[in-house]
């Protein structure tokens, strides 16, 4: 993936604004997100602030939750920061910052860009804002199932917007993307300032079109359990219309090792806490990598054979936990919104489900190779005949399992952990183990299959239960009388298994 750079002063100003806003205590989400952006703002000024709002959410608090619930990492046995996440013990007051960032700094500003772009018929920025609004909203819906949508972002006209159901929101996002894709783009009017403001693709409108099409595919694939006919029709139409999909990462890059200019998860988990030790290798993830001699283990954990903690066993007495391997985080890590690998895997799944598998193997192989390349490795031997990740020739379900498992691994790059967690809830892969990965005598359970999810050792939920969502944040439950009743985190969102 190519690293895109941008002016230091520009990013510093936007980041300072973003993190100052995100750190305000108890920001009222029913006021701040609904306050219109500065009336004299322009899309090129407001759009980058919105992108940072999204990145701060998915790459900050939500990234940490995704990393733990996606069983890539687990809480250290010798620190305390994320025990409530690993125990599935989150309440309304926990981790509201991600919600704030994505609503107040993200969606509010995307809506401003959409309105201004429509007013001036600047369809270039309209497509950018529509795609990022769809992505940001999709993440929030997939976390909470219901969020304010049709009545949100109206300023003082409505400080208590109703919550819309996830399916209705998905339908509207698809309409928004269709509208944006139907507009005539004009790369000739993009100024140098416009290109600099596009922190994702630097003004490459073909990539934005591909990202929008890929977002449509993702939304349709999310529907396969709840709305199978609609999902199939939508994906078949994408191909009938000749849609092109992402072949590069949609990501925010250019972070540096300076406070408030670094990767948001690094900023929150390492710089702000002044310790790198909280997030340790999870046995769930590393057992899979080691069993397959996967060289990406060294990229993620600094060693080809990480010493891991069994998921959620932060009270355990296993002597190896003292030296359990810490997750490698870099201040310049990107925040990936959608990777090329993810796009290839989605296409492979679509070809398997709806086109008799035509072209699926080639797309799967491209996905594996792209995911390896992100970490500086070559995956050719792994997809070759007899390789650990050779595409299966068996049933459709075996192929979906292979695609989904490789997508899970790929999502460990670029703080993209949430997507791995979401896909587990959609497809059921990786499978959930019938046993815990460790026996009471601190040895590995011989019945455990490497890479299968387990219920956290210190889970407050029932046996075999895993989290499926977040509860509504205090920002909403206290201030908005239209907030729905709280739902247990074990309740699937509308599209999940």
C-alpha positions as CSV (number, residue, x, y, z in Angstrom):
1,X,0.0,0.0,0.0
2,X,1.3,3.4,-0.9
3,X,1.7,5.9,1.9
4,X,0.2,9.2,1.1
5,X,1.7,12.3,2.7
6,X,0.2,15.7,3.3
7,X,1.2,19.0,4.7
8,X,2.3,18.8,8.3
9,X,0.6,22.1,9.3
10,X,-2.7,21.1,7.7
11,X,-2.9,17.7,9.5
12,X,-1.7,19.3,12.7
13,X,-4.5,21.8,12.7
14,X,-7.2,19.3,11.8
15,X,-5.9,16.7,14.4
16,X,-5.7,19.3,17.1
17,X,-9.3,20.3,16.4
18,X,-10.4,16.7,16.4
19,X,-8.7,15.5,19.5
20,X,-9.7,18.6,21.4
21,X,-13.3,18.0,20.6
22,X,-13.1,14.3,21.3
23,X,-11.7,14.7,24.8
24,X,-14.5,17.0,26.1
25,X,-16.2,15.4,28.9
26,X,-19.8,14.3,28.4
27,X,-20.3,16.0,25.1
28,X,-24.0,15.9,24.4
29,X,-24.3,14.0,21.2
30,X,-27.8,15.2,20.7
31,X,-26.6,18.8,20.5
32,X,-23.1,18.7,19.0
33,X,-23.7,16.4,16.0
34,X,-26.8,18.4,15.1
35,X,-25.1,21.8,15.2
36,X,-24.5,22.7,11.5
37,X,-20.9,23.2,10.4
38,X,-19.6,26.7,9.9
39,X,-21.8,28.4,7.4
40,X,-18.9,29.7,5.3
41,X,-17.1,26.4,5.3
42,X,-16.3,24.6,2.0
43,X,-16.1,20.9,1.2
44,X,-12.3,21.0,0.9
45,X,-12.0,22.4,4.4
46,X,-14.7,20.3,6.2
47,X,-14.2,16.9,4.5
48,X,-10.7,16.1,6.0
49,X,-12.1,16.9,9.5
50,X,-14.9,14.4,8.9
51,X,-12.4,11.7,7.7
52,X,-10.4,12.2,10.9
53,X,-13.6,11.9,12.9
54,X,-14.3,8.5,11.4
55,X,-10.7,7.4,11.8
56,X,-10.6,8.5,15.5
57,X,-13.7,6.3,16.1
58,X,-12.9,3.1,14.2
59,X,-9.2,3.5,14.9
60,X,-9.5,4.5,18.5
61,X,-11.9,3.1,21.1
62,X,-13.8,1.0,18.7
63,X,-10.5,-0.3,17.3
64,X,-9.6,-1.6,20.8
65,X,-13.0,-3.2,21.3
66,X,-12.7,-4.8,17.9
67,X,-9.2,-6.1,18.6
68,X,-10.3,-7.8,21.8
69,X,-13.8,-9.0,20.7
70,X,-12.2,-10.1,17.4
71,X,-9.8,-12.2,19.6
72,X,-6.7,-10.8,18.0
73,X,-5.4,-9.6,21.4
74,X,-6.4,-10.0,25.1
75,X,-5.9,-8.0,28.3
76,X,-2.6,-8.4,30.0
77,X,-2.5,-10.4,33.2
78,X,-0.5,-7.6,34.8
79,X,-2.5,-4.5,33.9
80,X,-6.1,-3.5,34.1
81,X,-7.1,-1.1,31.4
82,X,-9.4,-3.3,29.3
83,X,-10.7,-6.0,31.6
84,X,-14.3,-4.9,31.2
85,X,-14.0,-5.3,27.4
86,X,-12.5,-8.7,27.7
87,X,-15.1,-9.8,30.3
88,X,-17.9,-8.5,28.0
89,X,-18.9,-6.2,30.9
90,X,-19.6,-2.9,29.1
91,X,-22.3,-0.5,30.1
92,X,-23.8,2.7,28.8
93,X,-21.0,4.9,30.4
94,X,-18.2,2.9,28.8
95,X,-16.4,4.0,25.7
96,X,-18.6,6.8,24.5
97,X,-15.8,8.6,22.7
98,X,-15.9,6.5,19.6
99,X,-19.6,7.3,19.2
100,X,-18.9,11.0,19.7
101,X,-16.2,11.1,17.2
102,X,-18.1,9.4,14.5
103,X,-21.3,11.4,15.0
104,X,-20.0,14.8,16.0
105,X,-16.8,15.0,14.0
106,X,-17.7,12.5,11.2
107,X,-21.4,12.4,10.2
108,X,-22.1,16.0,11.0
109,X,-19.4,17.2,8.7
110,X,-20.1,14.6,5.9
111,X,-23.7,16.0,5.8
112,X,-22.4,19.5,5.5
113,X,-20.2,18.5,2.6
114,X,-23.1,16.7,1.0
115,X,-25.4,19.7,1.3
116,X,-22.8,22.2,0.1
117,X,-21.7,19.9,-2.8
118,X,-25.3,19.5,-3.9
119,X,-25.8,23.2,-3.7
120,X,-22.8,23.9,-6.0
121,X,-23.2,20.7,-8.0
122,X,-19.7,19.6,-7.0
123,X,-20.3,16.0,-7.5
124,X,-16.7,15.0,-6.9
125,X,-17.0,15.9,-3.2
126,X,-20.5,14.6,-3.1
127,X,-19.3,11.1,-4.0
128,X,-16.5,11.3,-1.4
129,X,-18.9,12.4,1.4
130,X,-21.6,10.0,0.4
131,X,-19.2,7.1,0.5
132,X,-17.6,8.0,3.8
133,X,-21.1,8.8,5.3
134,X,-22.2,5.3,4.2
135,X,-19.1,3.7,5.7
136,X,-19.3,5.6,9.0
137,X,-23.0,5.0,9.4
138,X,-22.6,1.3,8.6
139,X,-20.1,0.9,11.4
140,X,-22.4,2.5,13.9
141,X,-25.4,0.5,12.8
142,X,-23.3,-2.7,13.0
143,X,-22.3,-1.8,16.5
144,X,-25.6,-0.5,17.9
145,X,-28.3,-1.9,15.5
146,X,-30.3,1.3,15.8
147,X,-29.1,4.9,15.7
148,X,-30.5,8.4,15.1
149,X,-30.6,8.8,11.3
150,X,-33.6,10.4,9.5
151,X,-34.0,13.0,12.2
152,X,-30.4,13.4,13.1
153,X,-28.0,16.2,12.1
154,X,-30.8,18.9,12.1
155,X,-29.2,21.3,14.5
156,X,-31.5,22.9,17.1
157,X,-34.5,22.0,15.0
158,X,-34.4,18.5,16.6
159,X,-32.3,17.8,19.6
160,X,-34.0,14.5,20.4
161,X,-34.0,12.6,17.1
162,X,-35.7,9.2,16.8
163,X,-33.7,6.1,16.4
164,X,-34.1,4.2,13.0
165,X,-33.8,0.5,12.6
166,X,-30.7,-0.8,10.9
167,X,-32.4,-2.3,7.9
168,X,-34.1,1.0,7.0
169,X,-30.8,2.8,7.4
170,X,-29.0,0.3,5.1
171,X,-31.7,0.9,2.5
172,X,-31.2,4.6,2.6
173,X,-27.4,4.3,2.5
174,X,-27.8,2.3,-0.7
175,X,-30.0,5.0,-2.2
176,X,-27.4,7.6,-1.2
177,X,-24.6,5.7,-2.9
178,X,-26.7,5.1,-6.0
179,X,-27.4,8.9,-6.2
180,X,-23.8,9.8,-5.8
181,X,-22.6,7.2,-8.4
182,X,-25.2,8.5,-10.9
183,X,-23.8,12.0,-10.8
184,X,-21.3,13.2,-13.4
185,X,-17.8,13.5,-12.0
186,X,-15.3,16.1,-13.2
187,X,-11.7,15.5,-12.3
188,X,-10.8,18.6,-14.2
189,X,-12.2,20.9,-11.6
190,X,-10.2,19.4,-8.7
191,X,-7.8,22.0,-7.5
192,X,-4.5,21.2,-5.6
193,X,-6.3,22.1,-2.4
194,X,-9.1,19.7,-3.2
195,X,-6.7,16.9,-3.8
196,X,-4.9,17.6,-0.6
197,X,-8.2,17.6,1.2
198,X,-8.9,14.1,0.0
199,X,-6.8,12.3,2.6
200,X,-8.0,8.9,1.3
201,X,-7.3,8.9,-2.4
202,X,-5.8,12.3,-3.2
203,X,-8.4,13.2,-5.7
204,X,-8.5,9.8,-7.6
205,X,-12.2,9.7,-8.5
206,X,-11.9,6.2,-10.0
207,X,-10.9,4.9,-6.6
208,X,-13.8,6.7,-5.0
209,X,-16.2,5.1,-7.5
210,X,-14.7,1.7,-6.7
211,X,-15.0,2.4,-3.0
212,X,-18.7,3.3,-3.3
213,X,-19.4,0.1,-5.3
214,X,-17.5,-1.9,-2.8
215,X,-19.5,-0.3,0.0
216,X,-22.7,-1.4,-1.8
217,X,-21.4,-4.9,-2.1
218,X,-20.5,-4.9,1.7
219,X,-24.0,-3.7,2.6
220,X,-25.6,-6.4,0.4
221,X,-23.4,-9.1,1.8
222,X,-24.4,-8.1,5.3
223,X,-28.0,-8.8,4.3
224,X,-27.5,-12.5,3.3
225,X,-29.0,-13.9,6.5
226,X,-31.9,-11.5,7.0
227,X,-32.7,-10.4,3.5
228,X,-31.2,-13.1,1.2
229,X,-33.2,-12.3,-1.9
230,X,-32.4,-8.6,-1.7
231,X,-28.8,-9.4,-1.1
232,X,-28.6,-11.6,-4.2
233,X,-30.5,-9.2,-6.4
234,X,-28.3,-6.3,-5.3
235,X,-25.0,-8.0,-6.0
236,X,-26.2,-9.5,-9.3
237,X,-27.1,-6.0,-10.4
238,X,-23.7,-4.6,-9.4
239,X,-22.1,-7.1,-11.8
240,X,-24.7,-6.6,-14.5
241,X,-24.0,-2.9,-14.4
242,X,-20.2,-3.5,-14.8
243,X,-19.3,-2.1,-11.4
244,X,-15.6,-2.0,-10.6
245,X,-14.4,-2.6,-7.0
246,X,-11.5,-1.5,-4.9
247,X,-8.0,-2.8,-5.8
248,X,-6.2,-0.5,-3.3
249,X,-6.7,0.4,0.3
250,X,-9.2,3.0,1.4
251,X,-7.3,4.3,4.4
252,X,-6.0,7.3,6.3
253,X,-2.3,7.4,6.3
254,X,0.5,9.9,7.0
255,X,0.5,9.6,10.8
256,X,3.8,10.4,12.6
257,X,5.4,9.8,16.0
258,X,4.2,13.0,17.5
259,X,1.4,13.5,20.0
260,X,-2.0,14.1,18.4
261,X,-0.5,13.3,14.9
262,X,-0.1,9.6,15.4
263,X,-2.4,6.6,14.8
264,X,-5.4,7.1,17.1
265,X,-5.2,3.6,18.7
266,X,-1.5,4.2,19.3
267,X,-2.3,7.6,20.8
268,X,-5.0,6.1,23.1
269,X,-3.5,2.8,24.1
270,X,0.2,3.7,24.3
271,X,1.0,7.4,24.4
272,X,-1.9,8.4,26.6
273,X,-1.5,5.5,29.0
274,X,2.3,5.7,28.9
275,X,2.5,1.9,28.7
276,X,2.6,-0.5,25.8
277,X,1.7,-3.5,27.9
278,X,-2.1,-3.8,28.0
279,X,-2.8,-5.6,24.8
280,X,-1.1,-9.0,24.6
281,X,-1.2,-11.7,21.9
282,X,-4.4,-13.8,22.1
283,X,-4.0,-17.5,21.8
284,X,-7.0,-17.6,19.5
285,X,-5.2,-15.6,16.8
286,X,-1.6,-16.7,17.4
287,X,-2.5,-20.4,17.5
288,X,-3.8,-20.1,14.0
289,X,-0.8,-18.2,12.7
290,X,1.7,-20.5,14.3
291,X,-0.2,-23.7,13.2
292,X,0.1,-22.5,9.6
293,X,3.7,-21.1,9.9
294,X,2.3,-17.7,8.9
295,X,5.0,-15.1,8.8
296,X,2.6,-12.3,9.5
297,X,2.9,-13.2,13.2
298,X,6.2,-11.4,13.2
299,X,4.6,-8.2,11.8
300,X,1.8,-8.2,14.3
301,X,3.8,-9.3,17.3
302,X,7.5,-8.9,16.6
303,X,8.2,-12.6,16.7
304,X,7.2,-15.6,14.5
305,X,6.2,-17.5,17.6
306,X,4.4,-15.2,20.0
307,X,3.8,-16.2,23.6
308,X,0.1,-15.8,24.1
309,X,-2.5,-15.4,26.8
310,X,-5.7,-17.5,26.4
311,X,-8.6,-15.1,25.7
312,X,-9.7,-13.3,28.8
313,X,-7.5,-15.2,31.2
314,X,-6.1,-12.1,32.8
315,X,-6.5,-13.6,36.3
316,X,-4.7,-16.8,35.2
317,X,-1.6,-18.3,36.9
318,X,0.1,-19.6,33.8
319,X,3.8,-18.6,34.3
320,X,4.2,-17.8,30.6
321,X,1.8,-14.9,31.0
322,X,4.5,-12.8,32.6
323,X,6.3,-12.7,29.3
324,X,3.3,-12.8,27.0
325,X,4.0,-11.0,23.7
326,X,2.8,-7.4,23.4
327,X,0.9,-6.3,20.3
328,X,3.2,-4.3,18.0
329,X,1.7,-0.9,17.5
330,X,3.3,1.8,15.4
331,X,2.6,5.5,15.6
332,X,2.4,5.6,11.8
333,X,0.1,2.7,11.4
334,X,-2.7,3.5,8.9
335,X,-6.4,3.4,9.8
336,X,-8.0,1.2,7.1
337,X,-11.6,1.8,6.2
338,X,-11.6,-1.0,3.5
339,X,-8.6,-2.8,2.3
340,X,-7.9,-4.2,-1.1
341,X,-7.8,-7.7,0.5
342,X,-11.2,-7.2,2.0
343,X,-12.6,-6.1,-1.4
344,X,-11.1,-9.2,-3.1
345,X,-12.6,-11.5,-0.4
346,X,-16.0,-9.9,-0.8
347,X,-15.9,-10.4,-4.5
348,X,-14.8,-14.0,-4.1
349,X,-17.7,-14.6,-1.7
350,X,-20.1,-13.0,-4.1
351,X,-18.9,-15.1,-7.1
352,X,-19.3,-18.3,-5.0
353,X,-22.7,-17.5,-3.7
354,X,-24.3,-16.1,-6.9
355,X,-22.2,-17.0,-9.9
356,X,-21.4,-20.7,-9.4
357,X,-17.9,-19.9,-8.2
358,X,-16.8,-18.4,-11.5
359,X,-13.6,-16.4,-10.8
360,X,-13.9,-16.9,-7.0
361,X,-10.5,-18.7,-6.6
362,X,-8.6,-16.1,-8.4
363,X,-10.2,-13.3,-6.3
364,X,-9.5,-15.3,-3.1
365,X,-5.9,-15.7,-4.1
366,X,-5.6,-12.0,-4.8
367,X,-7.1,-11.3,-1.3
368,X,-4.5,-13.5,0.4
369,X,-1.6,-12.1,-1.6
370,X,-2.8,-8.5,-0.9
371,X,-3.1,-9.3,2.8
372,X,0.4,-10.7,3.0
373,X,1.8,-7.8,1.0
374,X,0.4,-5.3,3.6
375,X,2.8,-6.9,6.1
376,X,5.8,-7.1,3.7
377,X,5.4,-10.8,3.1
378,X,4.8,-13.0,0.0
379,X,1.8,-15.3,0.3
380,X,2.4,-17.2,-3.0
381,X,3.5,-20.5,-1.4
382,X,0.4,-20.4,0.9
383,X,-2.1,-20.4,-2.0
384,X,-0.1,-22.8,-4.1
385,X,-1.3,-26.4,-4.4
386,X,-0.7,-28.1,-1.0
387,X,-0.2,-24.7,0.6
388,X,-1.8,-23.9,4.0
389,X,-4.3,-21.5,2.5
390,X,-4.9,-23.3,-0.8
391,X,-8.5,-22.5,-2.0
392,X,-10.7,-25.5,-1.1
393,X,-12.4,-27.6,-3.8
394,X,-15.2,-28.8,-1.5
395,X,-18.6,-27.4,-0.6
396,X,-19.8,-23.8,-0.8
397,X,-19.7,-23.7,3.0
398,X,-16.0,-24.8,3.1
399,X,-15.2,-22.1,0.6
400,X,-17.1,-19.4,2.6
401,X,-15.2,-20.6,5.7
402,X,-11.8,-20.2,3.9
403,X,-12.7,-16.8,2.6
404,X,-14.0,-15.6,5.9
405,X,-11.1,-16.9,7.9
406,X,-8.6,-15.2,5.6
407,X,-10.5,-12.0,5.9
408,X,-10.4,-12.3,9.7
409,X,-6.6,-12.5,9.5
410,X,-6.3,-9.7,7.0
411,X,-8.3,-7.4,9.3
412,X,-5.5,-7.5,11.8
413,X,-3.7,-4.9,9.6
414,X,-4.5,-1.2,9.8
415,X,-6.5,-1.2,13.0
416,X,-9.3,-2.9,11.0
417,X,-10.2,-5.2,13.8
418,X,-13.9,-4.2,13.9
419,X,-14.5,-5.7,10.5
420,X,-13.1,-9.0,11.7
421,X,-15.5,-8.9,14.6
422,X,-18.5,-8.0,12.4
423,X,-17.7,-10.7,9.9
424,X,-17.6,-13.3,12.6
425,X,-21.1,-12.3,13.6
426,X,-22.3,-12.4,10.0
427,X,-20.7,-15.7,8.8
428,X,-20.0,-17.6,12.0
429,X,-16.3,-17.9,10.9
430,X,-13.9,-18.5,12.5
431,X,-16.0,-21.1,14.2
432,X,-16.7,-20.9,18.0
433,X,-14.9,-23.7,19.9
434,X,-16.9,-26.1,22.0
435,X,-14.1,-26.0,24.6
436,X,-11.9,-23.4,26.1
437,X,-8.4,-23.3,24.7
438,X,-6.7,-24.0,28.0
439,X,-7.1,-26.7,30.7
440,X,-7.2,-26.0,34.4
441,X,-3.6,-27.2,34.7
442,X,-2.4,-24.4,32.4
443,X,-1.8,-26.6,29.4
444,X,-3.4,-26.2,26.0
445,X,-6.7,-28.1,25.6
446,X,-6.0,-30.9,23.1
447,X,-9.6,-30.7,21.8
448,X,-9.1,-27.0,20.9
449,X,-8.8,-26.2,17.2
450,X,-6.3,-23.3,16.5
451,X,-8.1,-20.1,15.5
452,X,-11.5,-21.0,16.8
453,X,-13.2,-18.3,19.0
454,X,-13.7,-19.1,22.7
455,X,-15.7,-17.4,25.4
456,X,-13.5,-15.2,27.5
457,X,-12.2,-17.0,30.6
458,X,-13.6,-14.1,32.8
459,X,-16.8,-13.6,30.8
460,X,-19.8,-12.3,32.7
461,X,-22.0,-13.9,30.1
462,X,-23.4,-17.4,30.1
463,X,-21.3,-20.4,28.8
464,X,-20.6,-20.2,25.1
465,X,-21.9,-16.7,24.7
466,X,-20.1,-14.0,22.8
467,X,-20.8,-10.3,22.4
468,X,-22.8,-9.2,19.3
469,X,-23.2,-5.5,19.8
470,X,-22.6,-2.5,22.1
471,X,-25.3,-1.1,24.4
472,X,-26.5,2.4,23.6
473,X,-24.2,5.1,25.0
474,X,-24.9,7.2,28.0
475,X,-24.8,10.2,25.7
476,X,-28.0,9.1,24.2
477,X,-29.8,7.3,27.1
478,X,-29.5,10.3,29.4
479,X,-30.2,13.1,26.9
480,X,-32.6,11.6,24.3
481,X,-36.0,10.3,25.4
482,X,-36.3,8.6,22.1
483,X,-33.4,6.2,22.9
484,X,-34.6,2.6,22.8
485,X,-34.6,0.4,25.8
486,X,-31.2,-1.2,26.4
487,X,-30.6,-4.5,24.7
488,X,-28.2,-7.2,26.0
489,X,-24.9,-7.3,24.1
490,X,-25.6,-11.0,23.3
491,X,-28.5,-10.0,21.1
492,X,-27.5,-10.0,17.4
493,X,-27.9,-6.9,15.3
494,X,-30.5,-7.1,12.5
495,X,-28.3,-8.9,10.0
496,X,-26.2,-11.2,12.2
497,X,-26.5,-14.9,12.9
